[in-house]
Amino acid sequence: MNKKVVGDLFTLVRKGNPLVHHITNAVTINDCANVTLAIGASPVMATSVEEVEEMVQLANALVLNIGTIQSETFSAMILAGKAANEKGIPVIFDPVGVGATTFRKKLAAELLEKVRVTIIRGNASEINSLVGGKGKTRGVDSTDNSLEAKELAIKAANLFSCVVVVSGKVDVVSDGKEIVQIENGDTWLTKVTGTGCMTTSLIGSFAGTTNDYFSASIAGMSAMSLAGERAKRNLPEGAGIGHFKVKLMDEIFHLDGYIWGKEVSIVES
């Protein structure tokens, strides 16, 4: 990992203003759009099967999130994913709650078979489920505390030939060879719905401005973790989760390569 390359992406994303096409979680769609804008990219949230292929032609990256998946939405994801593969833009996949139901697990497997995914971001239980493990997923929450996230990230990256991001107390990013751990973050990030989905949008924003998808994944994951840490630290006394969520968006908006380089905590292994 080249730390300068990652830090420079914060400037590049704001200069390039990549268009990130989302087919995402209905619960978090507004937050995903806003965080994409906050980091300097532009969101579009088209989900209709009648237009997704055309919309992909305008995009620089495609984010697919199965948080509130339905059959018609899934059909749109496949169409959009194939169009993105043909165009040569990155596809970022967020397998939200994949181990919770048979339906969700089946669709995730089908998507990974039919679409060439560039980056996968999920918690340890979700990634474990994708690679055939018996992880316990309760909705969007991870209940696996014993998983070796580094080994899991490497296994998934090699299995699906992509970059894998495993979010947790310590976030892990791997392309199957290189691996980094991101040690920033705060527990309050788990108390706000959608921070995982928003992280995937951040990764998509960086991926839309570079073909170095390993660095883009590090930038997106660490941006959320660092912003969460800064938001909590800078809250006024007595502030709660509502203030934290607003402050989180502010910190992402103000985050740049200088702040990132000074405060990020990354361990390479």
Wavefront OBJ file of the C-alpha trace (Angstrom):
o trace
v 0.000 0.000 0.000
v 1.226 3.461 -0.928
v -0.112 5.873 1.694
v 0.406 8.913 -0.540
v -1.595 7.314 -3.358
v -4.493 6.668 -0.995
v -4.340 10.180 0.458
v -4.298 11.756 -3.009
v -7.613 10.059 -3.812
v -9.420 12.547 -1.561
v -8.396 15.339 -3.927
v -8.981 13.289 -7.058
v -12.537 12.323 -6.133
v -13.499 15.963 -5.604
v -11.830 17.060 -8.839
v -13.212 14.182 -10.871
v -16.737 14.178 -9.352
v -17.418 10.579 -10.492
v -21.016 9.489 -11.034
v -21.831 6.530 -8.787
v -24.879 4.530 -9.827
v -26.554 2.883 -6.831
v -29.073 0.078 -6.681
v -29.144 0.045 -2.935
v -30.917 -0.405 0.361
v -34.261 1.438 0.562
v -33.684 2.022 4.277
v -30.446 3.935 3.688
v -30.788 5.300 0.152
v -30.906 8.954 1.229
v -27.857 8.585 3.478
v -25.956 6.821 0.683
v -26.750 9.658 -1.722
v -25.708 12.300 0.807
v -22.446 10.646 1.788
v -21.549 10.296 -1.895
v -22.064 14.033 -2.287
v -20.162 14.752 0.940
v -16.998 13.024 -0.277
v -17.158 14.812 -3.638
v -18.847 12.343 -5.995
v -22.325 12.409 -7.547
v -25.015 9.795 -6.817
v -27.747 8.411 -9.036
v -30.260 5.921 -7.628
v -31.968 4.447 -10.694
v -33.466 0.989 -10.011
v -35.908 0.278 -12.848
v -35.086 -2.603 -15.182
v -36.155 -0.343 -18.052
v -33.301 2.124 -17.528
v -30.444 0.698 -15.459
v -28.374 -0.459 -18.425
v -28.608 2.978 -20.012
v -27.794 4.703 -16.735
v -24.674 2.584 -16.292
v -23.343 4.053 -19.532
v -23.165 7.432 -17.784
v -21.614 6.118 -14.578
v -18.056 5.734 -13.313
v -18.902 3.066 -10.722
v -21.824 0.809 -9.784
v -22.852 -0.007 -6.206
v -25.102 -3.033 -5.627
v -26.564 -3.468 -2.133
v -29.040 -6.252 -1.256
v -30.248 -4.732 2.011
v -33.923 -4.615 0.966
v -33.712 -6.970 -1.987
v -36.737 -7.934 -4.081
v -36.927 -10.058 -7.214
v -37.445 -7.117 -9.588
v -34.644 -5.136 -7.983
v -32.376 -8.143 -8.284
v -33.136 -8.409 -12.006
v -32.115 -4.766 -12.329
v -28.870 -5.507 -10.474
v -27.962 -8.274 -12.893
v -28.692 -6.086 -15.927
v -26.730 -3.186 -14.469
v -23.859 -5.412 -13.363
v -23.445 -6.975 -16.791
v -23.584 -3.544 -18.423
v -20.922 -2.296 -15.998
v -18.716 -5.286 -16.830
v -19.079 -4.562 -20.540
v -18.246 -0.895 -20.027
v -15.317 -1.701 -17.750
v -16.371 0.262 -14.669
v -16.018 -1.142 -11.137
v -18.864 -3.011 -9.439
v -18.987 -2.730 -5.654
v -21.133 -5.345 -3.909
v -22.556 -5.060 -0.390
v -24.071 -8.432 0.648
v -26.181 -7.032 3.503
v -27.533 -9.750 5.796
v -26.624 -12.435 3.279
v -26.628 -15.294 5.778
v -29.992 -14.404 7.316
v -32.243 -16.167 4.773
v -31.970 -18.789 2.044
v -33.425 -16.316 -0.489
v -30.785 -13.697 0.259
v -27.942 -16.212 0.141
v -29.174 -17.664 -3.171
v -29.379 -14.250 -4.832
v -25.932 -13.230 -3.608
v -24.438 -16.421 -5.050
v -26.234 -15.854 -8.350
v -25.018 -12.270 -8.567
v -21.429 -13.320 -7.939
v -21.775 -15.948 -10.663
v -23.280 -13.646 -13.296
v -21.502 -10.354 -12.544
v -17.769 -9.781 -12.254
v -17.517 -7.942 -8.956
v -14.582 -5.595 -8.326
v -14.952 -4.978 -4.578
v -17.005 -6.685 -1.869
v -17.653 -4.941 1.458
v -19.382 -6.615 4.373
v -19.015 -7.560 8.008
v -17.319 -10.797 9.020
v -20.534 -12.833 9.153
v -21.599 -11.671 5.696
v -18.236 -12.399 4.094
v -18.061 -15.747 5.872
v -21.477 -16.657 4.479
v -20.356 -15.775 0.937
v -17.407 -18.166 1.141
v -19.585 -21.014 2.386
v -19.078 -20.698 6.118
v -21.739 -21.118 8.754
v -21.692 -17.598 10.097
v -24.604 -16.324 12.141
v -26.163 -13.231 10.631
v -28.963 -11.402 12.407
v -30.323 -8.950 9.869
v -27.486 -6.559 9.133
v -25.585 -7.251 12.366
v -22.579 -9.505 12.680
v -22.695 -11.958 15.584
v -19.433 -13.747 14.784
v -16.724 -12.543 17.151
v -14.305 -15.423 16.655
v -13.701 -15.096 12.929
v -10.185 -14.317 11.810
v -11.010 -11.356 9.614
v -7.623 -11.287 7.891
v -7.814 -14.923 6.817
v -11.429 -14.429 5.792
v -10.602 -11.387 3.648
v -7.767 -13.212 1.879
v -9.931 -16.290 1.280
v -12.813 -14.285 -0.164
v -10.537 -12.097 -2.285
v -8.936 -15.146 -3.886
v -12.241 -16.979 -4.305
v -13.977 -14.094 -6.063
v -10.867 -12.509 -7.649
v -11.600 -9.084 -6.211
v -10.772 -6.747 -3.346
v -12.560 -7.618 -0.103
v -13.284 -5.254 2.775
v -14.291 -6.777 6.116
v -15.633 -4.151 8.494
v -15.483 -4.624 12.244
v -13.769 -3.349 15.359
v -10.648 -3.416 13.193
v -11.402 -3.149 9.477
v -9.504 -5.357 7.048
v -8.853 -4.844 3.333
v -7.221 -7.449 1.075
v -6.745 -8.136 -2.617
v -5.722 -11.712 -1.859
v -2.051 -10.826 -1.531
v -1.681 -7.525 0.261
v -3.622 -6.917 3.438
v -4.104 -3.891 5.665
v -5.877 -3.312 8.951
v -7.587 0.001 9.710
v -7.683 0.697 13.438
v -9.742 3.909 13.468
v -13.423 4.009 14.379
v -15.861 4.325 17.249
v -18.561 2.059 18.659
v -21.174 4.740 17.974
v -20.871 3.912 14.274
v -22.769 0.712 15.090
v -25.612 2.710 16.657
v -26.490 4.578 13.455
v -28.393 2.701 10.769
v -26.656 2.687 7.421
v -23.012 3.358 8.210
v -22.069 0.130 6.440
v -24.117 1.047 3.373
v -22.627 4.530 3.412
v -19.140 3.045 3.598
v -19.854 1.055 0.447
v -20.922 4.297 -1.242
v -17.655 5.921 -0.171
v -15.695 3.008 -1.609
v -17.685 3.324 -4.830
v -16.913 7.038 -4.972
v -13.165 6.456 -4.738
v -13.300 3.469 -7.099
v -15.004 5.687 -9.669
v -11.933 7.897 -9.898
v -9.106 5.329 -10.102
v -8.340 1.821 -11.319
v -6.353 1.141 -8.147
v -9.240 -0.568 -6.390
v -7.183 -1.716 -3.425
v -6.313 1.894 -2.599
v -9.909 2.985 -3.284
v -11.181 0.384 -0.828
v -8.745 1.524 1.855
v -9.731 5.162 1.274
v -13.466 4.472 1.491
v -13.348 2.208 4.526
v -10.910 4.381 6.449
v -12.855 7.551 5.586
v -15.889 6.241 7.449
v -13.886 4.867 10.385
v -11.832 8.023 10.783
v -14.855 10.309 10.367
v -16.693 8.326 13.043
v -13.773 8.695 15.411
v -13.512 12.440 14.758
v -17.271 12.959 15.021
v -17.433 11.337 18.428
v -14.384 13.208 19.671
v -15.737 16.590 18.579
v -19.292 16.262 19.891
v -20.479 18.817 22.447
v -21.007 17.511 25.962
v -24.279 15.651 26.355
v -24.834 15.143 22.616
v -26.427 11.904 21.523
v -26.772 9.758 18.427
v -28.723 12.374 16.476
v -25.938 14.904 16.816
v -23.387 12.185 16.078
v -25.002 11.313 12.739
v -25.015 14.945 11.632
v -21.443 15.414 12.822
v -20.408 12.232 10.999
v -21.595 13.676 7.689
v -19.809 16.960 8.466
v -16.544 15.135 9.167
v -16.776 13.211 5.893
v -17.443 16.481 4.062
v -14.345 18.118 5.591
v -12.056 15.084 5.326
v -9.078 15.553 3.025
v -5.772 13.899 2.294
v -3.914 15.955 4.884
v -6.275 15.083 7.754
v -6.411 11.479 6.586
v -2.621 11.155 6.393
v -2.174 12.685 9.836
v -4.831 10.702 11.710
v -5.409 7.405 9.943
v -4.132 4.308 11.737
v -3.210 1.589 9.251
v -1.206 -1.576 9.835
v 0.169 -3.531 6.886
v 0.735 -7.265 7.229
l 1 2 3 4 5 6 7 8 9 10 11 12 13 14 15 16 17 18 19 20 21 22 23 24 25 26 27 28 29 30 31 32 33 34 35 36 37 38 39 40 41 42 43 44 45 46 47 48 49 50 51 52 53 54 55 56 57 58 59 60 61 62 63 64 65 66 67 68 69 70 71 72 73 74 75 76 77 78 79 80 81 82 83 84 85 86 87 88 89 90 91 92 93 94 95 96 97 98 99 100 101 102 103 104 105 106 107 108 109 110 111 112 113 114 115 116 117 118 119 120 121 122 123 124 125 126 127 128 129 130 131 132 133 134 135 136 137 138 139 140 141 142 143 144 145 146 147 148 149 150 151 152 153 154 155 156 157 158 159 160 161 162 163 164 165 166 167 168 169 170 171 172 173 174 175 176 177 178 179 180 181 182 183 184 185 186 187 188 189 190 191 192 193 194 195 196 197 198 199 200 201 202 203 204 205 206 207 208 209 210 211 212 213 214 215 216 217 218 219 220 221 222 223 224 225 226 227 228 229 230 231 232 233 234 235 236 237 238 239 240 241 242 243 244 245 246 247 248 249 250 251 252 253 254 255 256 257 258 259 260 261 262 263 264 265 266 267 268 269
